[in-house]
Amino acid sequence: MKKKVALILVLLMILAAVTACGSKDTPAQQPDASGQMDVLYYAYNSIPVLNWDPSIEFSNGIIVMNNIYEQLLRFNAATKEYEKVLATDYSKSEDGLVWTFKLREGVKFHDGTPFNAEAVKYSIERTREIGQGAAFIWDAVEEIKILDDYTVEFVLSYPAPLDIIASCPYAAFMMSPSLEDQPDDWFEQGNANGTGPYKLQQTTMGDEVILTRNEDYWGGWGDKYFEKVIIKKVTETSSRRQMIETGEADITTELPAEDIEALKSSGNVVVEVVPSFTNLMAFFNTQKAPLNDVRVRKALSYAMPYDDVVEHAMGGYAKQSIGAIPEGMWGHSKDLYQYKHDLDKAKELLNEAGIKEGELKLLLTYMSGDEAEKKMAELYKAELSKIGVELEIRAMPWESQWDMAMGTDPSSQQDIFVMYWWNDLATPYSYLYSLFHTEDSTLFNLSYYKNPEYDALIDGAHENSAVDIEEAERGFIAAQEILLEDAPAIFIYDKNTVWIKSPSLKGHVDNPSYPYVVFFNKLYRE
């Protein structure tokens, strides 16, 4: 399985030009302090959608897409079970090479086109043909057979967990075959056509999305659910806080720890802290001396003040990582080795590597505007200075940080690249393959790490996950043992998601397999 280089372009569209698109007939409706019943307002900290094509979008649009479009299955991270969405049942062969899905009958796309086996085949083949975003999830599929109108069979070229794949929050969406009749730029104009509970009413690209209830939704509706939903980009944390305090917004997240504590004390909002599958890592440039020496990488791992970072950079809303897989995701193990802050050990290892005090100077880059990453870097710099290591901290726009990392000359690249990661598939392979598997050309392996033994372990575990999940988990844990010994990165912390909500908003349940997604059709106001 190999991620397509084109997905980088999607992730780098953060600063895309803001253009208005879609219908302009209906003005934005916003809930007011009196508690308007039919409109929900989500104050989001970034651009709501980067690309309206559900085959391509592989970033912020996860929030909107998962309310307009649907997958065959949805993974419930709490129960570790698969919920039936557009599939009502599925089975697999003993060797994990043939999967059969029974489809839900009576479902229609927003334009009235019926959902059936033809739509499943069309959707997946279209996504694979485009080959962008998270299309790589379907790499194992060799053939899709329509057995009847509501039965579809997948034949795989190698064993793969198709239930995990079919529940992916990206690139697993079902689309209407009627898209074939639309112009090539139909999605670019800000259009959508799924089976989900909400339709796209209006969008201002880069700024706001307004959804309206799909009255013909197969899942049905009660009287108490929201007629409209507004997802609005509100980048200033002070603005999001004010909106939630005054009742202008119903739900938000990604506020600084000091704001969260103040809101907790106010009693005017609900603060919900939940584990996430998002973790922060600092990737060493293993192709650049002296970071090509594992003793140096281990020394730098011991120099990280983990507890101080969790407390002061994250306000306690995180936990030091144990390995590359966040707590709560299968494949995580509390028995793995965990580096602790130990400057004596760090200094000892540097001495063994022949690094004298004052000789080592490093460049750490992080995405500008992220206060937690900034605080972490400052704390780390202070500790490194105590053992004679000079750390330059450089905040960079994401695209500039990325360009530096993609350079072919190690001497011109960063020494340490700081980045968050969260899952696409609900599997350890999402972390272990994407971030550390050997690559011919760099995609997300920002340590430029190469270890054939490690590669073989995770590739084998991925195939095992189709037939023997326990054996697969053992393989993923063994692979992490190699990572911790080789120390290509510092595994800093697993981040909590902190939701700040109006007290009147009910029905919200976080699912970390779908990061920052609010399933709006489950919410209501009391």
Secondary structure, DSSP 8 states (H G I E B T S, - for coil): ----TTHHHHHGGGG----EES--SS------TT--TTEEEEEESS-S-S-S-TTT--STTHHHHHHHS--SEEEETTTTEEEESSEEEEEE-TTS-EEEEEE-SS-B-TTS-B-SHHHHHHHHHHHHHH--TTGGGGTTEEEEEEEETTEEEEEESS---HHHHHT-SSS-----GGGGGS-TTTTTTT----SSSEEEEEEETTTEEEEEE-TT-TT---TTB-SEEEEEE---HHHHHHHHHHTS-SEEE---HHHHHHHHHH-SSEEEEEEEEEEEEEEE-TTSTTTTSHHHHHHHHHTS-HHHIIIIISTT-EEE-SSSS-TTSTT--TTS------HHHHHHHHHHTT--TTT-EEEEEEETT-HHHHHHHHHHHHHHHTTT-EEEEEEE-HHHHHHHHT-S-GGGS-SEEEEEE--SSSSTHHHHHHHHS--SS-SS-TT----HHHHHHHHHHHHHTTT-HHHHHHHHHHHHHHHHHH--EEEEEEEEEEEEE-TTEE-----TTSTT---GGG-EE-
